[in-house]
Amino acid sequence: MRPSPLLTCLLLALALAPARAEAAPPAPPQEAAPAASRVAIVEADADDPLVREAATRLRAELGAAGFEVVSVPRARDADARDVRAALERAARDEGAFAAAALFRSRAGATADLWIVDRVTQKTVVRTVEVAGAAAPSVMAVRAVELLQASLLEANLLASRPSPGGAAADSVAVPDDVRRWMAPVRRQAAADPAAERPGMLAGIGVEAGLAALQSTGGVGPALGPALRLSYGGGAAGGGVLPAGLAARLTFAGPTLAPALEGALGTVSVRQEMALLEAVWALETGGAVSPVLSAGVGGFHLFISGDPLPPLRSATGEVWSVAAALGAGAGLRVTERAALLLDAHAIFAEPRAVVTLGGERLGSAGRPTIAGFLGLLVRL
């Protein structure tokens, strides 16, 4: 009996089906998503509730930004001086582009933030004052801001190749970090002074001239002046807030024209030293107003040259001085500025110059002092 044509076609189709399935090309493999950049958080003070909550919030902030966060325990017996080494080791061992640590400082309601950046090879240490229920959130947000600030330099250098064609930094900036830093980079490009250190930031040395003129007739007098200052940074880090500085001012000896009287002449020499609080109002431009107030000491020395038969004599007066000043600073470079300011100095007791009972002049009620100097930040 011969099979029907319909049955023959059905058997042939079943025989060819496996061959067609085997001949079908395999589906292309899906590309794996790039791994997120990693940030290591060193658990410095895990027993402190405030620091522990702040570290948790920091992990949440970085995780929400798309980064992989890993926690690295720190030995309980490790010294505070080993924090930087622990951060650098954590960043290297975990393959992280940055590492951070938070721990309570000795001052109590403050926290020290340590951030090491493998791209710029720098460690940033800042002290943040915190208080109240929002303290952990403030610490976490400030840590993220400091991390962005430390990466800003690397983000800018990454687009600026070195003359030899090699990358300017030793560790490439990850793509997701570039995207994260894009708003900060645009802000810095729009406002170049946003990340610029203050005029009085850090340690500064100023050398110049001092001019003294008393309303009591002593002066004008000219002499050298030297100033040493320490100020807060642009981001408000360090002991002092941004724009505020402590300054030591030394002026003298200043020499003035001799005072003349009916019985002869008197030579006058003046010196002073002041401890001042200085505030530089950053305007974003090249010129910034500067205000100051301070206390210190004022010294006036005289040498008389009377007519015969009177004999020459010397005398001196030491006074406590208070000073108020105002002026302006002109940026010459990022680390140098010209400062010009004037002070009104009030001394107690007031120095009075006499010769043979004749009053020739006085100083310190007030004495106007002008300073012109070149400030260099070290």
Secondary structure in CASP SS format (residue, H / E / C, confidence):
PFRMAT SS
TARGET T0000
AUTHOR 0000-0000-0000
METHOD secondary structure of the structure
MODEL  1
M C 1.00
R C 1.00
P C 1.00
S C 1.00
P H 1.00
L H 1.00
L H 1.00
T H 1.00
C H 1.00
L H 1.00
L H 1.00
L H 1.00
A H 1.00
L H 1.00
A H 1.00
L H 1.00
A H 1.00
P H 1.00
A H 1.00
R H 1.00
A H 1.00
E H 1.00
A H 1.00
A C 1.00
P C 1.00
P C 1.00
A C 1.00
P C 1.00
P C 1.00
Q C 1.00
E C 1.00
A C 1.00
A C 1.00
P C 1.00
A C 1.00
A C 1.00
S C 1.00
R E 1.00
V E 1.00
A E 1.00
I E 1.00
V E 1.00
E E 1.00
A C 1.00
D C 1.00
A C 1.00
D C 1.00
D C 1.00
P H 1.00
L H 1.00
V H 1.00
R H 1.00
E H 1.00
A H 1.00
A H 1.00
T H 1.00
R H 1.00
L H 1.00
R H 1.00
A H 1.00
E H 1.00
L H 1.00
G H 1.00
A H 1.00
A C 1.00
G C 1.00
F C 1.00
E E 1.00
V E 1.00
V E 1.00
S E 1.00
V E 1.00
P E 1.00
R C 1.00
A C 1.00
R C 1.00
D C 1.00
A C 1.00
D C 1.00
A H 1.00
R H 1.00
D H 1.00
V H 1.00
R H 1.00
A H 1.00
A H 1.00
L H 1.00
E H 1.00
R H 1.00
A H 1.00
A H 1.00
R H 1.00
D H 1.00
E C 1.00
G C 1.00
A C 1.00
F C 1.00
A E 1.00
A E 1.00
A E 1.00
A E 1.00
L E 1.00
F E 1.00
R E 1.00
S C 1.00
R C 1.00
A C 1.00
G C 1.00
A C 1.00
T E 1.00
A E 1.00
D E 1.00
L E 1.00
W E 1.00
I E 1.00
V E 1.00
D E 1.00
R C 1.00
V C 1.00
T C 1.00
Q C 1.00
K E 1.00
T E 1.00
V E 1.00
V E 1.00
R E 1.00
T E 1.00
V E 1.00
E E 1.00
V C 1.00
A C 1.00
G C 1.00
A C 1.00
A C 1.00
A H 1.00
P H 1.00
S H 1.00
V H 1.00
M H 1.00
A H 1.00
V H 1.00
R H 1.00
A H 1.00
V H 1.00
E H 1.00
L H 1.00
L H 1.00
Q H 1.00
A H 1.00
S H 1.00
L H 1.00
L H 1.00
E H 1.00
A H 1.00
N H 1.00
L H 1.00
L H 1.00
A H 1.00
S C 1.00
R C 1.00
P C 1.00
S C 1.00
P C 1.00
G C 1.00
G C 1.00
A C 1.00
A C 1.00
A C 1.00
D C 1.00
S C 1.00
V C 1.00
A C 1.00
V C 1.00
P C 1.00
D H 1.00
D H 1.00
V H 1.00
R H 1.00
R H 1.00
W H 1.00
M H 1.00
A H 1.00
P H 1.00
V H 1.00
R H 1.00
R H 1.00
Q H 1.00
A H 1.00
A H 1.00
A H 1.00
D C 1.00
P H 1.00
A H 1.00
A H 1.00
E H 1.00
R C 1.00
P C 1.00
G C 1.00
M C 1.00
L C 1.00
A C 1.00
G E 1.00
I E 1.00
G E 1.00
V E 1.00
E E 1.00
A E 1.00
G E 1.00
L E 1.00
A E 1.00
A E 1.00
L E 1.00
Q E 1.00
S E 1.00
T C 1.00
G C 1.00
G E 1.00
V C 1.00
G C 1.00
P C 1.00
A E 1.00
L E 1.00
G E 1.00
P E 1.00
A E 1.00
L E 1.00
R E 1.00
L E 1.00
S E 1.00
Y E 1.00
G E 1.00
G E 1.00
G C 1.00
A C 1.00
A C 1.00
G C 1.00
G C 1.00
G C 1.00
V C 1.00
L C 1.00
P C 1.00
A E 1.00
G C 1.00
L E 1.00
A E 1.00
A E 1.00
R E 1.00
L E 1.00
T E 1.00
F E 1.00
A E 1.00
G E 1.00
P E 1.00
T E 1.00
L E 1.00
A C 1.00
P C 1.00
A C 1.00
L E 1.00
E E 1.00
G E 1.00
A C 1.00
L C 1.00
G E 1.00
T E 1.00
V E 1.00
S E 1.00
V E 1.00
R E 1.00
Q E 1.00
E E 1.00
M E 1.00
A E 1.00
L E 1.00
L E 1.00
E E 1.00
A E 1.00
V E 1.00
W E 1.00
A E 1.00
L C 1.00
E C 1.00
T C 1.00
G C 1.00
G C 1.00
A C 1.00
V E 1.00
S E 1.00
P E 1.00
V E 1.00
L E 1.00
S E 1.00
A E 1.00
G E 1.00
V E 1.00
G E 1.00
G E 1.00
F E 1.00
H E 1.00
L E 1.00
F E 1.00
I E 1.00
S E 1.00
G E 1.00
D E 1.00
P E 1.00
L C 1.00
P C 1.00
P C 1.00
L C 1.00
R C 1.00
S C 1.00
A C 1.00
T E 1.00
G E 1.00
E E 1.00
V E 1.00
W E 1.00
S E 1.00
V E 1.00
A E 1.00
A E 1.00
A E 1.00
L E 1.00
G E 1.00
A E 1.00
G E 1.00
A E 1.00
G E 1.00
L E 1.00
R E 1.00
V C 1.00
T C 1.00
E C 1.00
R C 1.00
A E 1.00
A E 1.00
L E 1.00
L E 1.00
L E 1.00
D E 1.00
A E 1.00
H E 1.00
A E 1.00
I E 1.00
F E 1.00
A E 1.00
E E 1.00
P C 1.00
R C 1.00
A E 1.00
V E 1.00
V E 1.00
T E 1.00
L E 1.00
G C 1.00
G C 1.00
E E 1.00
R E 1.00
L E 1.00
G E 1.00
S E 1.00
A E 1.00
G C 1.00
R C 1.00
P C 1.00
T E 1.00
I E 1.00
A E 1.00
G E 1.00
F E 1.00
L E 1.00
G E 1.00
L E 1.00
L E 1.00
V E 1.00
R E 1.00
L C 1.00
END
